[in-house]
Amino acid sequence: MRYADFTHHDLLLLLQGLGVSVALFVATTIIGSIIGLAWAMLRYYRTPLLAPLAAAVAELLKNSPVLVQLFLVFFGLPVLLETDLTPVQAALITLSGNTAAFVYVIAVSAIESVGREQLETARVFGLSRWQALRRIVAPQAAAFGFGPLAGLLVNQLQVTSLISVIGVVDLTKAGAILNVRTLKPFIVWTVIGVLYYLMARLIARSCARVETRLRAHSQWKGL
Amino acid sequence: MSLTFDPTTLAPYLGDLAAGARLSALACALALAGGLALGIVAALMRTSASPLVRRIAGVYADVFRNVPFIVQLFFLFYGLPEIGVELSAFGTGVLALSLAGGAFTSDVIRSGILAVEPGVLEAAQVSGLSRLAIYRRIVLPIALRSAVRPLGSVFVNLILTSSILSAITINELTGSAKIIASDTFQPFEVYALLLLLYAVMTWLVSLSAGALHRHLNRAA
């Protein structure tokens, strides 16, 4: 006989899944942003060979399904390299790489949004390329790129749900477990959906707050 | 450590892969039509004069954009039979893709509608055109024409999202690749090939959307 009612333990399972989803989202956002910004630096310094390679890899990652990337890393890499990967490791690698590709695209267009003449002026005044980036390009590019970045973060949170397919017990997998046991799909998936929705709103809300602060310098302050 | 990469052994499975690709293409084409229909209706509702209508369509777009597709898919796949709606897995997949696609499409078309100059609308109203005629002959042609390129990227996303349909036992492109990978014990080659296939497909779609956009919006 199966026990099909909801129990207190289910709440624990949901919380655990929520924690795994949030932790993976935060970790892959941080790792992905660092890698993506590093790729953008390759382009800023016009590194030969590496810069076009980074652009090609980013394009490939952007234009293929995350699920397939996940399968390639989780099922393919261990066979090719004869190593073992846990589902969490595979999820970390894939999601970080995917986030990096999108951060790269956003960073490149944000840097390009700052007029070339500003960079040239800075160079004429004797600033090094790094100083020009640090003092002149980056602050403006940050304000420009933050809007798209906020959209990306909301999207990447949803992408984390795919790791349930390779067996990571995240929020979606917790939902699948409860779905099979309780056979109440409407309630279970509604609860899971609401939790994701609230997290997405939270991310969007906090990003909007930071963005107003970044754009404070260009706002009309009144006479 | 031995690095072996031998894609030639996959040749006998290309037929299976092609069958999967056909199913993917069919699902995407149906979802594109469904998403476009839903998206146009939702966009018209979101730009309507009545706040209640705007609100309803706004909630639809908001929910389907902020909940992961796989959760929406499972909700429909497991939930619909519970309320007595028996759909095939493929039907459920197309329905889910259309619903999600409609939410994103409505965004694109809505901004196309908002970009129609108020003067044009006033001129149409003054000329005594009915509301339906204004929508059909003036608003939608302008809005859709300027929305072709962004619609192309919505379609690209739809193609990428369709890979998730493999999670509900549909053997579309990703689903058939999963079977091939476990048959050949060559997951790396199979999924690398799959990655390239999707990249080429989406690249072709965005190229043609760009070309169509330029053609429709060329200076007369």
Chai-1 contact restraints between the chains, C-beta under 6 A:
chainA,res_idxA,chainB,res_idxB,connection_type,confidence,min_distance_angstrom,max_distance_angstrom,comment,restraint_id
A,L60,B,A199,contact,1.0,0.0,6.0,A-B,restraint_1
A,N63,B,A199,contact,1.0,0.0,6.0,A-B,restraint_2
A,N63,B,T202,contact,1.0,0.0,6.0,A-B,restraint_3
A,S64,B,L195,contact,1.0,0.0,6.0,A-B,restraint_4
A,S64,B,Y198,contact,1.0,0.0,6.0,A-B,restraint_5
A,S64,B,A199,contact,1.0,0.0,6.0,A-B,restraint_6
A,P65,B,L160,contact,1.0,0.0,6.0,A-B,restraint_7
A,P65,B,S163,contact,1.0,0.0,6.0,A-B,restraint_8
A,P65,B,Y198,contact,1.0,0.0,6.0,A-B,restraint_9
A,L67,B,S163,contact,1.0,0.0,6.0,A-B,restraint_10
A,L67,B,I164,contact,1.0,0.0,6.0,A-B,restraint_11
A,V68,B,S163,contact,1.0,0.0,6.0,A-B,restraint_12
A,V68,B,Y191,contact,1.0,0.0,6.0,A-B,restraint_13
A,V68,B,L194,contact,1.0,0.0,6.0,A-B,restraint_14
A,V68,B,L195,contact,1.0,0.0,6.0,A-B,restraint_15
A,F71,B,Y191,contact,1.0,0.0,6.0,A-B,restraint_16
A,L72,B,Y191,contact,1.0,0.0,6.0,A-B,restraint_17
A,F75,B,P187,contact,1.0,0.0,6.0,A-B,restraint_18
A,G76,B,P187,contact,1.0,0.0,6.0,A-B,restraint_19
A,G76,B,F188,contact,1.0,0.0,6.0,A-B,restraint_20
A,G76,B,Y191,contact,1.0,0.0,6.0,A-B,restraint_21
A,V79,B,P187,contact,1.0,0.0,6.0,A-B,restraint_22
A,V79,B,F188,contact,1.0,0.0,6.0,A-B,restraint_23
A,L80,B,F188,contact,1.0,0.0,6.0,A-B,restraint_24
A,E82,B,M1,contact,1.0,0.0,6.0,A-B,restraint_25
A,Q158,B,P68,contact,1.0,0.0,6.0,A-B,restraint_26
A,S161,B,P68,contact,1.0,0.0,6.0,A-B,restraint_27
A,S161,B,I70,contact,1.0,0.0,6.0,A-B,restraint_28
A,V165,B,A167,contact,1.0,0.0,6.0,A-B,restraint_29
A,T172,B,I70,contact,1.0,0.0,6.0,A-B,restraint_30
A,N179,B,Y78,contact,1.0,0.0,6.0,A-B,restraint_31
A,P185,B,Y78,contact,1.0,0.0,6.0,A-B,restraint_32
A,P185,B,G79,contact,1.0,0.0,6.0,A-B,restraint_33
A,P185,B,E82,contact,1.0,0.0,6.0,A-B,restraint_34
A,F186,B,G79,contact,1.0,0.0,6.0,A-B,restraint_35
A,W189,B,F74,contact,1.0,0.0,6.0,A-B,restraint_36
A,W189,B,F75,contact,1.0,0.0,6.0,A-B,restraint_37
A,I192,B,V71,contact,1.0,0.0,6.0,A-B,restraint_38
A,G193,B,V67,contact,1.0,0.0,6.0,A-B,restraint_39
A,G193,B,V71,contact,1.0,0.0,6.0,A-B,restraint_40
A,Y196,B,V67,contact,1.0,0.0,6.0,A-B,restraint_41
A,Y196,B,P68,contact,1.0,0.0,6.0,A-B,restraint_42
A,Y197,B,N66,contact,1.0,0.0,6.0,A-B,restraint_43
A,Y197,B,V67,contact,1.0,0.0,6.0,A-B,restraint_44
A,A200,B,N66,contact,1.0,0.0,6.0,A-B,restraint_45
